[in-house]
Amino acid sequence: MNPKVLIAGIGNVFLGDDGFGVETVRALSAHRLPDGVEVVDFGVRGVHLAYQLLDGYDTLVLVDATARGGAPGTLYLIEAESGAAAGAGPQAAAGPGEGPVLDGHHMSPDTVLALLDALCAGTGATPPRRTLVLGCEPACVEEGIGLSALVAAAVPEAVRMALDLLERPATDEAGAPRRELRRTP
């Protein structure tokens, strides 16, 4: 049986390049995907994403605009740390004994993962074993519909990167999760 994989496009299409994840999963949906792979446009519905992850996925790939200081259109593949390993993260803003601070209109990937950790702790569900972020350096995240030329040009390569992830084993020869950070030139 193939492990379950969720590729989640996130972002706000009304904020220019923040719609990168939505546009990428739309393009990815046109491809034939292996059994057990779901591609979903979550847009700004981060709470829905966290609840869907309770259905039990081995791997989560978040596709999103990711500002890391590179040239606009640069793609990144980043292995996210689990909430426990990440330490402070978004839960640090909550008081003792409280869950993550939530704002349904501003659910960053970190906040979604913190919410997932809280939901798993409360329900006994298991979070994805592996979480990756397939990100693109935005050029403009101001109000407006449509991607900038550089970010739009990166969408086909992002689709290829996602398809490559589905073909490669998620673990190394010793069975440990692969940790990677890749960027396009």
N, C-alpha and C positions, 0 to 999 in steps of 0.2 A: 504494500500500500504506500502511495506517495504521501510525504508529509504535507500538511496543509500550509499554504503560503498565502498571505494577504498582501497585495500591493495596493497601498492607499494613497490616492492623490489628494493632497490638502492644499489649501490656499484660497484666497479671495480673488475671484475673477474681476472684481470691480476696482482692484488696486494694481493694475498693470502687470508687471512681472511676477507678482505674488500668485498669479494664476498658473504658473509653470506646472505645478503638480497636477492640476486639473487637466490642462492641455496634454500633458505627457500620458496620463492614464487613458485619456480619450484615444490618443493615437495607439497606445499599447493594446487597447481592447480590440483593435482591428486584426490582431495577430492570433494565430492558433496557439493556445497555451496548454501546457501539460495538465493532466488531471490533478485536482487538488489545489490549483492556483485560482485565486479570485482577484479580480482587479476592480476596485471600487473608487468612484469619485466621491470623497467625503466633503470636499470644499471646506467650509468653515464649521462643519458639524463634528467637532472634536469629541464631544460627549458621546455621540453615536459611534464613533470609531472605538472609543474605549469600551463601550458595552459590547460591540461586535467581537472584540478581541477575547471576550469571555467565552466565546464559542470554541476556543482551543485551536490556536495556530502554532505551528512550529517556528515559522519565520514571518516577520513583519518587515515590509519595505515601505518606508514613508517617502513619498516623492513630494518635494517642496522647494520653494525658493530658499536659498541658504546663503546668507551674507557672511562670508569669511575673509573678505578683503582681496579677493582675486579679481581678475578682469571680468566684466559682465559676460555671461555665457559660459564661464568655466563650470564644468561639472565636477561634483565631488561624490565619492562613495565612502560613507563613514559608518563604522560599526559603533552603535550607541551602547553605552554602558547600562546595565540594569539599574533600577532605582536604588537598590541596596549598595551597589558598587559605586554609584555616582556620588554618594554622600549628600551634600547639601541640596543642590537642585531646587526645583520649585517648591518642594515641601518645606524648605527652610523658612518660607514666608508665613507658614501656619504656626499657630501656637502649639504648646505641648498637648498631645492627645487629639489634635485636630488633623483632619485630612488636608489635601492640597487646597489652596485657595483657587476657586474656580470663577471664571467669567466666561460664559458661553460664547461671547463675541471675540474673545482673545485667547483661544486655546492653541498655544504653541505646541510643537511636538513634545517638549519637556513636560509641559502641563498634562498632556494626554497620557504620557507614560506614568507620571505621578498618580494621576487618577486611576489608571489601570492597576498600579501597585496597591492602592487603597481598596479598589473593588475586589481584587484577588484575595487580599488579606481578609476581607469581610465575607467572601463567598466560598473560599477554598479553591477557586479556579486557579489555573496555572497560566502565567503570562507566556508570551512567545519566548522560546529559547534563545532566539537570535533576532535582533532588531538592527536594521540598516537604514540609513538615510541616503537617498539618491537626491542630491541637491544641485541647484544651479545658482550661480552668483547673479543676482538681479542687477539690472541697470536702473530701473525706475519702479518704485512701489507707491507712486502717487495715484490719486483717483483717476480712473480711466480704464476702459475695457480694451484688452488686447496686449499681447506681449511685444516688447521691444524687438527690433530686428535681430540683435545678437542672441537674445534668449530664445526667440522662436527658432532660430537656426540650430540651437542646441537640442531641441526636442527630439529629432530623429536619432541623434547619438545617445540621448538618455534612454530612448526605447531600446536601442541595441544593447546598452549596458544592462538594462533590466532583463532582457532576453538571455544575455550571457550569464547573469546570476542564476537564472533558472536551469541552465545547462550544467553549471559547475557544481561540484559537491560543496556543501556548506561547511564541511569539516576538513581538517588536514589528515595526514596519514595516521596520526595518533588518535583521531576521533575528537580532537579539540576544535571548538569553533574557530574558523578563520577570522583573524582581525586584520582589517585593511583600511587604508585611506588612499584613495586614488583620485587623481585630478586629471582632467584633460589638459593638453598643452595650452 
